[in-house]
Amino acid sequence: MEKIIYQSRQPIRLDKFLTEYFPEVTRSTWQKMIKEGKCLVNQKRIKANYNCQPGDVIEVEGPTAFKEETAVLPENIALDIIYEDADILVINKPRGMVVHPAPGHNQGTLVNAIMHHCGQNLSAISGAFRPGIVHRIDKDTTGLLLVAKNDEIHEQIAKELKEHNIFRRYEAIVQNNIKEDEGTITTFLDRANSDRKKMAVTSSGRLAITHFTVLERLKQGQFTYVSCCLETGRTHQIRVHMAHRGNPVLGDKVYGPKKSNFRLDGQLLHARELAFIHPRTGKEMRFTSELPIDFKNILTVLRNYDNLF
């Protein structure tokens, strides 16, 4: 059985949550599995329309798509480790690295790398395909990621995330000018009807809140260098929120233009700062990560343009 702890404050139907968590498995499949007792909530059989509550422990038999995969194996992949102790890892994730395995992609992920580095010393709460993973960042998003080495620490970190006590600040270059110096974007996010792999702003769904601050306006307002702090941590949240207000992240071909004047391998979105209270020691931990070289290069190009005028 794969175990998931529901962390959101917003109630959501069990079948809908599982479809979001495992987008490669259809909602009808989940409804069938729930009916057959292959999904338990707090060790009890439940109906598909049950509303998940904070702290619920959801146990599911591995989805059929996952059963077809070979076992997730450790791989000797270099990691940029910012901090490590007996309980946690803070990693600076590079662009292009998937955080955890998924059907058709069970090699070369961050999980494969941390399994090699940590051996058996990883939490098992998120299941066999996500050992140690408490929160995720997208494949082409770079920067800081927190990993739990045991279940006790994982549960405490998950609780702090749920209560918005972990500080996560991102930096991005977005297209077009943001007139306000700062602001807050509050919407509901859900899977897009047209493409279940994408998220969209909807009239219902899960509450998503992003606070932003303009750091710099570039190329006479054609681009904006912005800082974004997450109050909630929904899938693709910053990317969707920025695109929704007309400022897609530069290089984001999913939520922005398919073509760009810049040669980029992904969106210029970087998890820059991470701060939290260590669950074991009670000490405040604060980490920052240097911008990747392609991000710095684009900033330099855009700044030099402004200097010409």
N, C-alpha and C positions, 0 to 999 in steps of 0.2 A: 504493500500500500504506500502511496505517496502522500505525505502530510503537508498541509498548507495552513498557516495561521492567517485568518482574515484580519487585516490591519486597519481598514478604513472605518471612519465614523459614519459613513453613509450606507444605510442598508441597501442591499441589492439582491435580486433573485439569485438563488444558488445556481440554476442552469445558466443564467446570463453571466455570472461571475466566472464560472468555469470556462465558458466560451471565450471570455476575454483573456483569461489566464493561459488557456491552451487554444489559440486561434486556429490551429490546424485541425481541431476536432469540432464538428458541427454541433449546434445547439440541440438538434434532434437526437444526436448520438448521446449527448450528456443526459438528456431527459430519459432515454432508454436505460442508461447505466444507473441512474438514480433510482428508477423504478425497480430495477433488478437487484438493488441493494449493494451495488458496487461503488457507492459513494456514501460515506457516513459523515455526520456532523456531531462533534462531541461524542463519538462512538455510538450514535443512534441513527437508525434509518430515518430518512426525512423525505418530504416531497420536493419536487422541482421548483415549486413556487415559494419555498421557504426563503425568508429574507435573512441573509447573513448578517450577523452582529459582530461588533468588535471583540476580538479574542476567540471567536469560534475556531475550533480545530477541525479542518476538513480533511478527510482521508479518502483518497480515490485509488482504485486499481489503475495501474498504468494504462493510459489511453492506447488503443490498438496501434495507432501510428508509432508510438514510442516502442511498443513491443517488437516492432519489426526492425528496430535499430540494434546494432551491436552494442555491447557494453561500453560505457564511457570510460576511457582509459587515461591514465596519467601520461602527459607528454612533456618532454624536457624543452619547454618554451621559456625564453628569457622574460623575466618580470621586472618592471620598474617599481620596486618596493620602497615606499616613502616611510613606512613605519611598520614594525612588527613586535608583538610580544606573545605571551602564551595564549591570549584570548582573541586577538584581532590582527588583521592585516589591513593596511591602507595602501592601495595600489594606484599607480598612475597608468590608466589604460590608454594604449595607442589607438589611433584611427584604424579602422578596418578589422578590429578584433571583436568577434561576437562574445558576449558574456557567458552564455551557457548553451549547451547542445540543444538542437531541435531536429525534427525529422529531416533527413538529408544533409545534416550539418552537425556531425558529432565529433569532429576533429578540429584542432587548432583554436579552440575557444579558451577563454580565460579560465573556465572550470578545469579543462584538461591541464592547464599550466599550474593552477594552484593545487590540484590533486598531486602532481609530481612534487611540488615544493613542500606541501604540508603532510603528505601521506594520509593517514587516517584521522589526522587532527583537523577535522572540519565539521561544522554542524550538519545534521541530517534533516533538519526541520523542513527544508524546502524540497526534499526528495532526492532521489539518486541522480537526477539530471542537473540539480542545482545545489550541490553541497557547498555550504558556506555563504551562499548568495542571499543577502538581506535586501538589497535594492539593486537596480540595474540602470545602466546607461546604454544608449543605442550603439550599434556597431560602429558608426562613423562619428559618434561623439567621443571626444577625448576627455581625459582627466581623472579625478579622484573617485575611488570606489572603496567602500568599506566591506570587509569580509569577516564573518564570524567563524571562530575555530571550534566552538562547542555549542550545544543546544541551549545551555543556560544563558550564555552571552547573547546568542541569537534572539532569544525570547525578549531579553531586556532591550536590545537595540530595536527590535520590531515595535515594542511598546513605545519607545521614545519617538520613533518615526511616526507612529499613529497619533501621538500627542503633539506632533510638530515641534519637538524639542531638539531635533538635529538640524543644524544650519547648513544649507547647501546653496552655494552661490555659483552661478555660471556666467561666462562671458561669451558674447556672440557678436558677429558683424551681421547686421540685417540690411535688407534693401530698403531704400527710400528714407525720407527724413521722419524722425519722431519729434514732433513739435514740443511735446511736454518734456520737462526735465526729468520727471519721474511719474510713476503711476502704478495702478494695480489692475490686473485683468482677472475678472471673475466670471467663469462660465461653467456650464456642464459639458463634459466630454463623454463620447460614446463611440463605438465602432461605426465607421461610415457605411451606410447602406450599399453604396456603389462598390466598395472595396473593403472587405473585412480586415485587411491588413493595415488599413489606415484608420486614424482617429478623426473625429469631427466635432465641432461645436454643435450642440443639440439643445433642445428645450428641456430634456431630462437627461438622466445618466448620472455620472459621478462628478461631484463638485471639484473644480480645479481653480486654484488661486496662484497667480504669479505676480510678484512685485518687481518692477523694473526701474532702473536708473540709467539715464543717458550719460555715457562716459565721454563721448566725442562724436561730433558730426563731421563726416568725411566727404571728400570730393564734392564740395559745395552742396551738401545735403542729399546727394544721391545714395549715400550709405550712412548707417549709424552704428557706432560701437557702443554696445549696451551691456549692462550688468543685470542679471535676472536671479532673484531669490525665490526658491520654491517654498510655498506654504503647504501645498499638497504635492504629491509626486506621481501624477498619472502618466500613462504611456504617451510618449511624444509631446508632453505637455507644453514645453517652451516652444517647440517647433510649430505646434498647432496654434497656440496663442499668438505668436508673432505673425504667422501667416493670416490669421483671422483679422488682425488689425491692419493688414496691408503691408506688413514688414517681414516677409519670409526670410529665414536665415540664409545667408549667402551660401550657395553650394547645395542647398536642400532641393533635390530633384523630385521629392515626393510631395512636398507642400508648397514648393516654389516653382519658378520657371525651369523647364527641362534643359535649356541652354544658358550658358553663362560666358562672359568675356574672360573669365579666369579659369585656369586649368586646376580644378579641384577634384579630389577623390571623395568628397563628402562635405557635409555641412560644417561651417566654421562655428561650432558650439563646443565650449570647453568647460568642464566641471572644475572651476578654478579654486574654490575654497570649501573646506569641510570642517565643521566644528561640532563637538559633542562632549558630554560628560562620560568618562570611561566607566563602563558598568561595574568593573571590579574595583578600581582604585578611588573612584569619585572625583578624579582630577579632570579639569577641563583640557581637552585635546583640540588643537587647531592646526590645520595643515593647508598649505597653498601649493599650487602646481604651476610651473612655468607654461606659458602658451607654447603650443607646438610650432615648429619652424614655418609651416605653410601659413599658419594664422599670422605670425609675426611678419612674414614677407608681404602678405596682402595689406596689413596695416601700414607697412612702410611705403608701399606703392601708392596707397590712397592718401597718405599724409604728404608725400612728395608732390602729388598732383596739386594739393591745396597750396603748397609752398610756391608753386609756379605763378599763382595769381594773387 
